[in-house]
Amino acid sequence: MSKAVECIKCQAQMELGYVPDGTHGGYTQQGWFPGVPVKSFWMGLKMETNQLVPVTTFRCPNCGYLESYALPNATPATTVTEA
Ligand SMILES: [Zn+2]
């Protein structure tokens, strides 16, 4: 995704970013998983890390509107630890 994204509310050019998720080891990029969440005794939620799609979020600097995209090849997550 290289083209500029315009805010649907006020047509300002949106900034690329992401929403961090807190983990025990620090922060990681928010991800999207298919299906419904399944509880795991050990991990909180049971999930296949190879199905994670990193979520890229654009922010409007004018009105603060957020727009998120889950694209596999948009921005590589820096720290996705394999279980
Ligand atoms: Zn806006």
PDB file of the backbone (N, CA, C, O) and the ligand in Angstrom, with CONECT records:
HET     ZN  A 101       1
ATOM      1  N   MET A   1       0.848  -1.188   0.000  1.00  0.00           N
ATOM      2  CA  MET A   1       0.000   0.000   0.000  1.00  0.00           C
ATOM      3  C   MET A   1       0.882   1.236   0.000  1.00  0.00           C
ATOM      4  O   MET A   1       1.385   1.645   1.047  1.00  0.00           O
ATOM      5  N   SER A   2       1.073   1.833  -1.172  1.00  0.00           N
ATOM      6  CA  SER A   2       1.999   2.949  -1.251  1.00  0.00           C
ATOM      7  C   SER A   2       1.282   4.269  -1.511  1.00  0.00           C
ATOM      8  O   SER A   2       1.834   5.338  -1.250  1.00  0.00           O
ATOM      9  N   LYS A   3       0.043   4.199  -2.031  1.00  0.00           N
ATOM     10  CA  LYS A   3      -0.627   5.465  -2.344  1.00  0.00           C
ATOM     11  C   LYS A   3      -1.157   6.117  -1.067  1.00  0.00           C
ATOM     12  O   LYS A   3      -1.436   5.449  -0.071  1.00  0.00           O
ATOM     13  N   ALA A   4      -1.286   7.450  -1.129  1.00  0.00           N
ATOM     14  CA  ALA A   4      -1.763   8.193   0.025  1.00  0.00           C
ATOM     15  C   ALA A   4      -3.218   7.848   0.303  1.00  0.00           C
ATOM     16  O   ALA A   4      -4.010   7.664  -0.622  1.00  0.00           O
ATOM     17  N   VAL A   5      -3.558   7.764   1.559  1.00  0.00           N
ATOM     18  CA  VAL A   5      -4.923   7.483   1.970  1.00  0.00           C
ATOM     19  C   VAL A   5      -5.546   8.773   2.479  1.00  0.00           C
ATOM     20  O   VAL A   5      -4.979   9.462   3.326  1.00  0.00           O
ATOM     21  N   GLU A   6      -6.722   9.088   1.948  1.00  0.00           N
ATOM     22  CA  GLU A   6      -7.429  10.297   2.369  1.00  0.00           C
ATOM     23  C   GLU A   6      -8.471   9.958   3.425  1.00  0.00           C
ATOM     24  O   GLU A   6      -9.128   8.919   3.354  1.00  0.00           O
ATOM     25  N   CYS A   7      -8.612  10.835   4.395  1.00  0.00           N
ATOM     26  CA  CYS A   7      -9.629  10.680   5.440  1.00  0.00           C
ATOM     27  C   CYS A   7     -11.015  10.785   4.811  1.00  0.00           C
ATOM     28  O   CYS A   7     -11.288  11.718   4.056  1.00  0.00           O
ATOM     29  N   ILE A   8     -11.899   9.818   5.125  1.00  0.00           N
ATOM     30  CA  ILE A   8     -13.246   9.859   4.558  1.00  0.00           C
ATOM     31  C   ILE A   8     -14.103  10.926   5.224  1.00  0.00           C
ATOM     32  O   ILE A   8     -15.168  11.272   4.714  1.00  0.00           O
ATOM     33  N   LYS A   9     -13.652  11.447   6.352  1.00  0.00           N
ATOM     34  CA  LYS A   9     -14.425  12.465   7.071  1.00  0.00           C
ATOM     35  C   LYS A   9     -14.096  13.872   6.569  1.00  0.00           C
ATOM     36  O   LYS A   9     -14.989  14.685   6.330  1.00  0.00           O
ATOM     37  N   CYS A  10     -12.786  14.146   6.414  1.00  0.00           N
ATOM     38  CA  CYS A  10     -12.411  15.529   6.098  1.00  0.00           C
ATOM     39  C   CYS A  10     -11.414  15.621   4.937  1.00  0.00           C
ATOM     40  O   CYS A  10     -10.939  16.714   4.629  1.00  0.00           O
ATOM     41  N   GLN A  11     -11.088  14.493   4.286  1.00  0.00           N
ATOM     42  CA  GLN A  11     -10.241  14.454   3.090  1.00  0.00           C
ATOM     43  C   GLN A  11      -8.793  14.891   3.336  1.00  0.00           C
ATOM     44  O   GLN A  11      -8.074  15.174   2.377  1.00  0.00           O
ATOM     45  N   ALA A  12      -8.354  14.953   4.576  1.00  0.00           N
ATOM     46  CA  ALA A  12      -6.946  15.232   4.850  1.00  0.00           C
ATOM     47  C   ALA A  12      -6.136  13.971   4.562  1.00  0.00           C
ATOM     48  O   ALA A  12      -6.682  12.868   4.585  1.00  0.00           O
ATOM     49  N   GLN A  13      -4.826  14.122   4.289  1.00  0.00           N
ATOM     50  CA  GLN A  13      -3.987  12.958   4.045  1.00  0.00           C
ATOM     51  C   GLN A  13      -3.671  12.267   5.367  1.00  0.00           C
ATOM     52  O   GLN A  13      -3.241  12.908   6.326  1.00  0.00           O
ATOM     53  N   MET A  14      -3.888  10.953   5.408  1.00  0.00           N
ATOM     54  CA  MET A  14      -3.740  10.208   6.653  1.00  0.00           C
ATOM     55  C   MET A  14      -2.318   9.710   6.844  1.00  0.00           C
ATOM     56  O   MET A  14      -1.592   9.465   5.880  1.00  0.00           O
ATOM     57  N   GLU A  15      -1.931   9.564   8.114  1.00  0.00           N
ATOM     58  CA  GLU A  15      -0.596   9.091   8.469  1.00  0.00           C
ATOM     59  C   GLU A  15      -0.609   7.580   8.653  1.00  0.00           C
ATOM     60  O   GLU A  15      -1.538   7.022   9.237  1.00  0.00           O
ATOM     61  N   LEU A  16       0.443   6.919   8.142  1.00  0.00           N
ATOM     62  CA  LEU A  16       0.600   5.474   8.333  1.00  0.00           C
ATOM     63  C   LEU A  16       1.050   5.184   9.763  1.00  0.00           C
ATOM     64  O   LEU A  16       1.863   5.916  10.329  1.00  0.00           O
ATOM     65  N   GLY A  17       0.521   4.125  10.329  1.00  0.00           N
ATOM     66  CA  GLY A  17       0.944   3.738  11.678  1.00  0.00           C
ATOM     67  C   GLY A  17       0.397   2.377  12.040  1.00  0.00           C
ATOM     68  O   GLY A  17      -0.016   1.614  11.166  1.00  0.00           O
ATOM     69  N   TYR A  18       0.391   2.073  13.309  1.00  0.00           N
ATOM     70  CA  TYR A  18      -0.154   0.805  13.791  1.00  0.00           C
ATOM     71  C   TYR A  18      -0.574   0.969  15.235  1.00  0.00           C
ATOM     72  O   TYR A  18      -0.153   1.907  15.911  1.00  0.00           O
ATOM     73  N   VAL A  19      -1.417   0.040  15.712  1.00  0.00           N
ATOM     74  CA  VAL A  19      -1.866   0.067  17.101  1.00  0.00           C
ATOM     75  C   VAL A  19      -1.095  -1.001  17.864  1.00  0.00           C
ATOM     76  O   VAL A  19      -1.233  -2.187  17.565  1.00  0.00           O
ATOM     77  N   PRO A  20      -0.281  -0.602  18.851  1.00  0.00           N
ATOM     78  CA  PRO A  20       0.495  -1.605  19.577  1.00  0.00           C
ATOM     79  C   PRO A  20      -0.370  -2.422  20.530  1.00  0.00           C
ATOM     80  O   PRO A  20      -1.311  -1.906  21.132  1.00  0.00           O
ATOM     81  N   ASP A  21      -0.041  -3.687  20.658  1.00  0.00           N
ATOM     82  CA  ASP A  21      -0.669  -4.581  21.628  1.00  0.00           C
ATOM     83  C   ASP A  21       0.331  -4.868  22.734  1.00  0.00           C
ATOM     84  O   ASP A  21       1.485  -5.192  22.451  1.00  0.00           O
ATOM     85  N   GLY A  22      -0.085  -4.755  23.979  1.00  0.00           N
ATOM     86  CA  GLY A  22       0.799  -5.069  25.106  1.00  0.00           C
ATOM     87  C   GLY A  22       0.909  -6.570  25.290  1.00  0.00           C
ATOM     88  O   GLY A  22      -0.097  -7.278  25.261  1.00  0.00           O
ATOM     89  N   THR A  23       2.130  -7.061  25.481  1.00  0.00           N
ATOM     90  CA  THR A  23       2.351  -8.471  25.777  1.00  0.00           C
ATOM     91  C   THR A  23       3.207  -8.551  27.029  1.00  0.00           C
ATOM     92  O   THR A  23       3.604  -7.520  27.571  1.00  0.00           O
ATOM     93  N   HIS A  24       3.494  -9.747  27.492  1.00  0.00           N
ATOM     94  CA  HIS A  24       4.349  -9.892  28.670  1.00  0.00           C
ATOM     95  C   HIS A  24       5.763  -9.382  28.387  1.00  0.00           C
ATOM     96  O   HIS A  24       6.455  -8.917  29.293  1.00  0.00           O
ATOM     97  N   GLY A  25       6.182  -9.472  27.128  1.00  0.00           N
ATOM     98  CA  GLY A  25       7.543  -9.084  26.788  1.00  0.00           C
ATOM     99  C   GLY A  25       7.669  -7.659  26.289  1.00  0.00           C
ATOM    100  O   GLY A  25       8.766  -7.233  25.930  1.00  0.00           O
ATOM    101  N   GLY A  26       6.570  -6.903  26.257  1.00  0.00           N
ATOM    102  CA  GLY A  26       6.635  -5.542  25.760  1.00  0.00           C
ATOM    103  C   GLY A  26       5.445  -5.252  24.866  1.00  0.00           C
ATOM    104  O   GLY A  26       4.298  -5.504  25.237  1.00  0.00           O
ATOM    105  N   TYR A  27       5.729  -4.714  23.672  1.00  0.00           N
ATOM    106  CA  TYR A  27       4.651  -4.379  22.763  1.00  0.00           C
ATOM    107  C   TYR A  27       4.875  -5.046  21.410  1.00  0.00           C
ATOM    108  O   TYR A  27       6.014  -5.279  21.005  1.00  0.00           O
ATOM    109  N   THR A  28       3.777  -5.353  20.711  1.00  0.00           N
ATOM    110  CA  THR A  28       3.865  -5.896  19.375  1.00  0.00           C
ATOM    111  C   THR A  28       2.784  -5.242  18.525  1.00  0.00           C
ATOM    112  O   THR A  28       1.869  -4.606  19.050  1.00  0.00           O
ATOM    113  N   GLN A  29       2.893  -5.400  17.216  1.00  0.00           N
ATOM    114  CA  GLN A  29       1.888  -4.824  16.325  1.00  0.00           C
ATOM    115  C   GLN A  29       0.585  -5.588  16.462  1.00  0.00           C
ATOM    116  O   GLN A  29       0.591  -6.815  16.566  1.00  0.00           O
ATOM    117  N   GLN A  30      -0.526  -4.878  16.463  1.00  0.00           N
ATOM    118  CA  GLN A  30      -1.826  -5.514  16.523  1.00  0.00           C
ATOM    119  C   GLN A  30      -2.015  -6.424  15.313  1.00  0.00           C
ATOM    120  O   GLN A  30      -1.586  -6.099  14.206  1.00  0.00           O
ATOM    121  N   GLY A  31      -2.658  -7.559  15.535  1.00  0.00           N
ATOM    122  CA  GLY A  31      -2.863  -8.496  14.443  1.00  0.00           C
ATOM    123  C   GLY A  31      -4.322  -8.884  14.293  1.00  0.00           C
ATOM    124  O   GLY A  31      -5.130  -8.691  15.202  1.00  0.00           O
ATOM    125  N   TRP A  32      -4.645  -9.435  13.131  1.00  0.00           N
ATOM    126  CA  TRP A  32      -5.995  -9.939  12.863  1.00  0.00           C
ATOM    127  C   TRP A  32      -5.916 -11.441  12.659  1.00  0.00           C
ATOM    128  O   TRP A  32      -5.008 -11.936  11.992  1.00  0.00           O
ATOM    129  N   PHE A  33      -6.886 -12.179  13.245  1.00  0.00           N
ATOM    130  CA  PHE A  33      -6.972 -13.623  13.069  1.00  0.00           C
ATOM    131  C   PHE A  33      -8.339 -13.992  12.523  1.00  0.00           C
ATOM    132  O   PHE A  33      -9.338 -13.375  12.892  1.00  0.00           O
ATOM    133  N   PRO A  34      -8.402 -15.000  11.640  1.00  0.00           N
ATOM    134  CA  PRO A  34      -9.707 -15.453  11.145  1.00  0.00           C
ATOM    135  C   PRO A  34     -10.461 -16.236  12.212  1.00  0.00           C
ATOM    136  O   PRO A  34      -9.847 -16.832  13.098  1.00  0.00           O
ATOM    137  N   GLY A  35     -11.782 -16.238  12.132  1.00  0.00           N
ATOM    138  CA  GLY A  35     -12.614 -17.057  13.007  1.00  0.00           C
ATOM    139  C   GLY A  35     -12.920 -16.404  14.342  1.00  0.00           C
ATOM    140  O   GLY A  35     -12.747 -15.197  14.514  1.00  0.00           O
ATOM    141  N   VAL A  36     -13.380 -17.221  15.290  1.00  0.00           N
ATOM    142  CA  VAL A  36     -13.749 -16.725  16.612  1.00  0.00           C
ATOM    143  C   VAL A  36     -12.623 -17.038  17.604  1.00  0.00           C
ATOM    144  O   VAL A  36     -11.891 -18.011  17.424  1.00  0.00           O
ATOM    145  N   PRO A  37     -12.483 -16.215  18.652  1.00  0.00           N
ATOM    146  CA  PRO A  37     -11.421 -16.474  19.634  1.00  0.00           C
ATOM    147  C   PRO A  37     -11.699 -17.750  20.434  1.00  0.00           C
ATOM    148  O   PRO A  37     -12.826 -17.995  20.863  1.00  0.00           O
ATOM    149  N   VAL A  38     -10.656 -18.553  20.624  1.00  0.00           N
ATOM    150  CA  VAL A  38     -10.751 -19.797  21.396  1.00  0.00           C
ATOM    151  C   VAL A  38      -9.866 -19.649  22.622  1.00  0.00           C
ATOM    152  O   VAL A  38      -8.677 -19.349  22.513  1.00  0.00           O
ATOM    153  N   LYS A  39     -10.462 -19.862  23.791  1.00  0.00           N
ATOM    154  CA  LYS A  39      -9.698 -19.692  25.028  1.00  0.00           C
ATOM    155  C   LYS A  39      -8.668 -20.801  25.205  1.00  0.00           C
ATOM    156  O   LYS A  39      -8.909 -21.964  24.880  1.00  0.00           O
ATOM    157  N   SER A  40      -7.510 -20.399  25.732  1.00  0.00           N
ATOM    158  CA  SER A  40      -6.457 -21.355  26.030  1.00  0.00           C
ATOM    159  C   SER A  40      -6.064 -21.186  27.487  1.00  0.00           C
ATOM    160  O   SER A  40      -5.943 -20.063  27.976  1.00  0.00           O
ATOM    161  N   PHE A  41      -5.863 -22.304  28.186  1.00  0.00           N
ATOM    162  CA  PHE A  41      -5.492 -22.230  29.600  1.00  0.00           C
ATOM    163  C   PHE A  41      -4.176 -21.502  29.786  1.00  0.00           C
ATOM    164  O   PHE A  41      -4.032 -20.716  30.723  1.00  0.00           O
ATOM    165  N   TRP A  42      -3.212 -21.747  28.909  1.00  0.00           N
ATOM    166  CA  TRP A  42      -1.871 -21.206  29.085  1.00  0.00           C
ATOM    167  C   TRP A  42      -1.682 -19.825  28.490  1.00  0.00           C
ATOM    168  O   TRP A  42      -0.987 -18.988  29.066  1.00  0.00           O
ATOM    169  N   MET A  43      -2.302 -19.578  27.328  1.00  0.00           N
ATOM    170  CA  MET A  43      -1.966 -18.388  26.560  1.00  0.00           C
ATOM    171  C   MET A  43      -3.029 -17.290  26.592  1.00  0.00           C
ATOM    172  O   MET A  43      -2.829 -16.227  26.004  1.00  0.00           O
ATOM    173  N   GLY A  44      -4.158 -17.528  27.271  1.00  0.00           N
ATOM    174  CA  GLY A  44      -5.245 -16.562  27.223  1.00  0.00           C
ATOM    175  C   GLY A  44      -6.148 -16.865  26.045  1.00  0.00           C
ATOM    176  O   GLY A  44      -7.326 -17.174  26.221  1.00  0.00           O
ATOM    177  N   LEU A  45      -5.601 -16.777  24.845  1.00  0.00           N
ATOM    178  CA  LEU A  45      -6.320 -17.177  23.637  1.00  0.00           C
ATOM    179  C   LEU A  45      -5.444 -18.113  22.827  1.00  0.00           C
ATOM    180  O   LEU A  45      -4.239 -17.899  22.689  1.00  0.00           O
ATOM    181  N   LYS A  46      -6.078 -19.169  22.286  1.00  0.00           N
ATOM    182  CA  LYS A  46      -5.355 -20.122  21.462  1.00  0.00           C
ATOM    183  C   LYS A  46      -5.340 -19.596  20.029  1.00  0.00           C
ATOM    184  O   LYS A  46      -6.398 -19.308  19.471  1.00  0.00           O
ATOM    185  N   MET A  47      -4.169 -19.466  19.429  1.00  0.00           N
ATOM    186  CA  MET A  47      -4.122 -18.963  18.054  1.00  0.00           C
ATOM    187  C   MET A  47      -2.921 -19.519  17.298  1.00  0.00           C
ATOM    188  O   MET A  47      -1.862 -19.790  17.864  1.00  0.00           O
ATOM    189  N   GLU A  48      -3.134 -19.676  16.000  1.00  0.00           N
ATOM    190  CA  GLU A  48      -2.064 -20.124  15.118  1.00  0.00           C
ATOM    191  C   GLU A  48      -1.317 -18.875  14.650  1.00  0.00           C
ATOM    192  O   GLU A  48      -1.877 -18.046  13.932  1.00  0.00           O
ATOM    193  N   THR A  49      -0.050 -18.740  15.058  1.00  0.00           N
ATOM    194  CA  THR A  49       0.664 -17.503  14.733  1.00  0.00           C
ATOM    195  C   THR A  49       0.902 -17.351  13.233  1.00  0.00           C
ATOM    196  O   THR A  49       1.119 -16.240  12.749  1.00  0.00           O
ATOM    197  N   ASN A  50       0.862 -18.477  12.486  1.00  0.00           N
ATOM    198  CA  ASN A  50       1.086 -18.343  11.044  1.00  0.00           C
ATOM    199  C   ASN A  50      -0.143 -17.794  10.315  1.00  0.00           C
ATOM    200  O   ASN A  50      -0.077 -17.488   9.125  1.00  0.00           O
ATOM    201  N   GLN A  51      -1.268 -17.669  11.034  1.00  0.00           N
ATOM    202  CA  GLN A  51      -2.460 -17.072  10.422  1.00  0.00           C
ATOM    203  C   GLN A  51      -2.596 -15.596  10.753  1.00  0.00           C
ATOM    204  O   GLN A  51      -3.550 -14.948  10.322  1.00  0.00           O
ATOM    205  N   LEU A  52      -1.651 -15.059  11.514  1.00  0.00           N
ATOM    206  CA  LEU A  52      -1.739 -13.660  11.914  1.00  0.00           C
ATOM    207  C   LEU A  52      -1.534 -12.735  10.718  1.00  0.00           C
ATOM    208  O   LEU A  52      -0.591 -12.904   9.945  1.00  0.00           O
ATOM    209  N   VAL A  53      -2.409 -11.776  10.578  1.00  0.00           N
ATOM    210  CA  VAL A  53      -2.258 -10.737   9.564  1.00  0.00           C
ATOM    211  C   VAL A  53      -2.019  -9.419  10.309  1.00  0.00           C
ATOM    212  O   VAL A  53      -2.872  -8.983  11.082  1.00  0.00           O
ATOM    213  N   PRO A  54      -0.858  -8.783  10.080  1.00  0.00           N
ATOM    214  CA  PRO A  54      -0.580  -7.539  10.791  1.00  0.00           C
ATOM    215  C   PRO A  54      -1.564  -6.436  10.400  1.00  0.00           C
ATOM    216  O   PRO A  54      -1.914  -6.288   9.229  1.00  0.00           O
ATOM    217  N   VAL A  55      -1.997  -5.676  11.382  1.00  0.00           N
ATOM    218  CA  VAL A  55      -2.971  -4.610  11.146  1.00  0.00           C
ATOM    219  C   VAL A  55      -2.246  -3.274  11.034  1.00  0.00           C
ATOM    220  O   VAL A  55      -1.542  -2.847  11.949  1.00  0.00           O
ATOM    221  N   THR A  56      -2.439  -2.624   9.882  1.00  0.00           N
ATOM    222  CA  THR A  56      -1.895  -1.303   9.643  1.00  0.00           C
ATOM    223  C   THR A  56      -3.028  -0.293   9.836  1.00  0.00           C
ATOM    224  O   THR A  56      -4.115  -0.458   9.283  1.00  0.00           O
ATOM    225  N   THR A  57      -2.769   0.730  10.607  1.00  0.00           N
ATOM    226  CA  THR A  57      -3.809   1.719  10.909  1.00  0.00           C
ATOM    227  C   THR A  57      -3.369   3.104  10.462  1.00  0.00           C
ATOM    228  O   THR A  57      -2.281   3.565  10.807  1.00  0.00           O
ATOM    229  N   PHE A  58      -4.223   3.759   9.695  1.00  0.00           N
ATOM    230  CA  PHE A  58      -3.958   5.136   9.289  1.00  0.00           C
ATOM    231  C   PHE A  58      -4.690   6.079  10.236  1.00  0.00           C
ATOM    232  O   PHE A  58      -5.802   5.792  10.680  1.00  0.00           O
ATOM    233  N   ARG A  59      -4.051   7.208  10.540  1.00  0.00           N
ATOM    234  CA  ARG A  59      -4.645   8.200  11.435  1.00  0.00           C
ATOM    235  C   ARG A  59      -4.752   9.533  10.719  1.00  0.00           C
ATOM    236  O   ARG A  59      -3.810   9.973  10.059  1.00  0.00           O
ATOM    237  N   CYS A  60      -5.899  10.168  10.854  1.00  0.00           N
ATOM    238  CA  CYS A  60      -6.065  11.506  10.289  1.00  0.00           C
ATOM    239  C   CYS A  60      -5.514  12.519  11.288  1.00  0.00           C
ATOM    240  O   CYS A  60      -5.985  12.588  12.423  1.00  0.00           O
ATOM    241  N   PRO A  61      -4.500  13.321  10.868  1.00  0.00           N
ATOM    242  CA  PRO A  61      -3.934  14.303  11.791  1.00  0.00           C
ATOM    243  C   PRO A  61      -4.888  15.471  12.037  1.00  0.00           C
ATOM    244  O   PRO A  61      -4.692  16.252  12.969  1.00  0.00           O
ATOM    245  N   ASN A  62      -5.913  15.586  11.205  1.00  0.00           N
ATOM    246  CA  ASN A  62      -6.856  16.707  11.311  1.00  0.00           C
ATOM    247  C   ASN A  62      -7.991  16.417  12.290  1.00  0.00           C
ATOM    248  O   ASN A  62      -8.255  17.217  13.187  1.00  0.00           O
ATOM    249  N   CYS A  63      -8.670  15.266  12.120  1.00  0.00           N
ATOM    250  CA  CYS A  63      -9.837  14.966  12.963  1.00  0.00           C
ATOM    251  C   CYS A  63      -9.641  13.738  13.853  1.00  0.00           C
ATOM    252  O   CYS A  63     -10.486  13.445  14.698  1.00  0.00           O
ATOM    253  N   GLY A  64      -8.527  13.016  13.667  1.00  0.00           N
ATOM    254  CA  GLY A  64      -8.239  11.891  14.551  1.00  0.00           C
ATOM    255  C   GLY A  64      -8.882  10.580  14.147  1.00  0.00           C
ATOM    256  O   GLY A  64      -8.767   9.590  14.870  1.00  0.00           O
ATOM    257  N   TYR A  65      -9.554  10.550  13.009  1.00  0.00           N
ATOM    258  CA  TYR A  65     -10.205   9.324  12.548  1.00  0.00           C
ATOM    259  C   TYR A  65      -9.169   8.236  12.277  1.00  0.00           C
ATOM    260  O   TYR A  65      -8.113   8.514  11.709  1.00  0.00           O
ATOM    261  N   LEU A  66      -9.465   6.989  12.682  1.00  0.00           N
ATOM    262  CA  LEU A  66      -8.572   5.854  12.437  1.00  0.00           C
ATOM    263  C   LEU A  66      -9.205   4.908  11.425  1.00  0.00           C
ATOM    264  O   LEU A  66     -10.408   4.648  11.461  1.00  0.00           O
ATOM    265  N   GLU A  67      -8.362   4.394  10.512  1.00  0.00           N
ATOM    266  CA  GLU A  67      -8.819   3.443   9.503  1.00  0.00           C
ATOM    267  C   GLU A  67      -7.807   2.304   9.460  1.00  0.00           C
ATOM    268  O   GLU A  67      -6.616   2.539   9.252  1.00  0.00           O
ATOM    269  N   SER A  68      -8.275   1.071   9.657  1.00  0.00           N
ATOM    270  CA  SER A  68      -7.362  -0.063   9.764  1.00  0.00           C
ATOM    271  C   SER A  68      -7.472  -1.011   8.579  1.00  0.00           C
ATOM    272  O   SER A  68      -8.555  -1.221   8.033  1.00  0.00           O
ATOM    273  N   TYR A  69      -6.329  -1.583   8.189  1.00  0.00           N
ATOM    274  CA  TYR A  69      -6.264  -2.564   7.117  1.00  0.00           C
ATOM    275  C   TYR A  69      -5.460  -3.761   7.608  1.00  0.00           C
ATOM    276  O   TYR A  69      -4.401  -3.596   8.213  1.00  0.00           O
ATOM    277  N   ALA A  70      -5.955  -4.952   7.352  1.00  0.00           N
ATOM    278  CA  ALA A  70      -5.204  -6.168   7.660  1.00  0.00           C
ATOM    279  C   ALA A  70      -4.678  -6.727   6.346  1.00  0.00           C
ATOM    280  O   ALA A  70      -5.374  -7.455   5.637  1.00  0.00           O
ATOM    281  N   LEU A  71      -3.441  -6.374   6.038  1.00  0.00           N
ATOM    282  CA  LEU A  71      -2.825  -6.794   4.785  1.00  0.00           C
ATOM    283  C   LEU A  71      -1.559  -7.591   5.090  1.00  0.00           C
ATOM    284  O   LEU A  71      -0.685  -7.109   5.811  1.00  0.00           O
ATOM    285  N   PRO A  72      -1.448  -8.818   4.543  1.00  0.00           N
ATOM    286  CA  PRO A  72      -0.307  -9.685   4.869  1.00  0.00           C
ATOM    287  C   PRO A  72       1.046  -9.055   4.565  1.00  0.00           C
ATOM    288  O   PRO A  72       2.009  -9.271   5.301  1.00  0.00           O
ATOM    289  N   ASN A  73       1.128  -8.277   3.483  1.00  0.00           N
ATOM    290  CA  ASN A  73       2.431  -7.769   3.071  1.00  0.00           C
ATOM    291  C   ASN A  73       2.570  -6.259   3.204  1.00  0.00           C
ATOM    292  O   ASN A  73       3.474  -5.670   2.613  1.00  0.00           O
ATOM    293  N   ALA A  74       1.695  -5.629   3.965  1.00  0.00           N
ATOM    294  CA  ALA A  74       1.715  -4.174   4.080  1.00  0.00           C
ATOM    295  C   ALA A  74       2.966  -3.691   4.809  1.00  0.00           C
ATOM    296  O   ALA A  74       3.835  -3.057   4.211  1.00  0.00           O
ATOM    297  N   THR A  75       3.047  -3.988   6.072  1.00  0.00           N
ATOM    298  CA  THR A  75       4.229  -3.620   6.850  1.00  0.00           C
ATOM    299  C   THR A  75       4.639  -4.833   7.664  1.00  0.00           C
ATOM    300  O   THR A  75       3.843  -5.334   8.457  1.00  0.00           O
ATOM    301  N   PRO A  76       5.860  -5.319   7.489  1.00  0.00           N
ATOM    302  CA  PRO A  76       6.284  -6.499   8.229  1.00  0.00           C
ATOM    303  C   PRO A  76       6.341  -6.209   9.720  1.00  0.00           C
ATOM    304  O   PRO A  76       6.927  -5.213  10.144  1.00  0.00           O
ATOM    305  N   ALA A  77       5.736  -7.072  10.508  1.00  0.00           N
ATOM    306  CA  ALA A  77       5.821  -6.934  11.960  1.00  0.00           C
ATOM    307  C   ALA A  77       7.252  -7.188  12.383  1.00  0.00           C
ATOM    308  O   ALA A  77       7.886  -8.130  11.909  1.00  0.00           O
ATOM    309  N   THR A  78       7.757  -6.365  13.259  1.00  0.00           N
ATOM    310  CA  THR A  78       9.158  -6.478  13.632  1.00  0.00           C
ATOM    311  C   THR A  78       9.404  -7.659  14.574  1.00  0.00           C
ATOM    312  O   THR A  78      10.435  -8.325  14.480  1.00  0.00           O
ATOM    313  N   THR A  79       8.474  -7.914  15.466  1.00  0.00           N
ATOM    314  CA  THR A  79       8.697  -8.994  16.416  1.00  0.00           C
ATOM    315  C   THR A  79       7.441  -9.863  16.529  1.00  0.00           C
ATOM    316  O   THR A  79       6.592  -9.617  17.386  1.00  0.00           O
ATOM    317  N   VAL A  80       7.325 -10.853  15.686  1.00  0.00           N
ATOM    318  CA  VAL A  80       6.292 -11.873  15.829  1.00  0.00           C
ATOM    319  C   VAL A  80       7.015 -13.137  16.254  1.00  0.00           C
ATOM    320  O   VAL A  80       7.687 -13.788  15.453  1.00  0.00           O
ATOM    321  N   THR A  81       6.867 -13.472  17.521  1.00  0.00           N
ATOM    322  CA  THR A  81       7.587 -14.636  18.045  1.00  0.00           C
ATOM    323  C   THR A  81       6.835 -15.915  17.705  1.00  0.00           C
ATOM    324  O   THR A  81       5.635 -16.027  17.956  1.00  0.00           O
ATOM    325  N   GLU A  82       7.535 -16.858  17.142  1.00  0.00           N
ATOM    326  CA  GLU A  82       6.947 -18.150  16.817  1.00  0.00           C
ATOM    327  C   GLU A  82       6.881 -18.997  18.074  1.00  0.00           C
ATOM    328  O   GLU A  82       7.851 -19.080  18.827  1.00  0.00           O
ATOM    329  N   ALA A  83       5.748 -19.620  18.297  1.00  0.00           N
ATOM    330  CA  ALA A  83       5.572 -20.444  19.495  1.00  0.00           C
ATOM    331  C   ALA A  83       6.281 -21.776  19.319  1.00  0.00           C
ATOM    332  O   ALA A  83       6.252 -22.615  20.220  1.00  0.00           O
TER     333      ALA A  83
HETATM  334 ZN    ZN A 101     -10.087  13.557   9.090  1.00  0.00          ZN2+
END
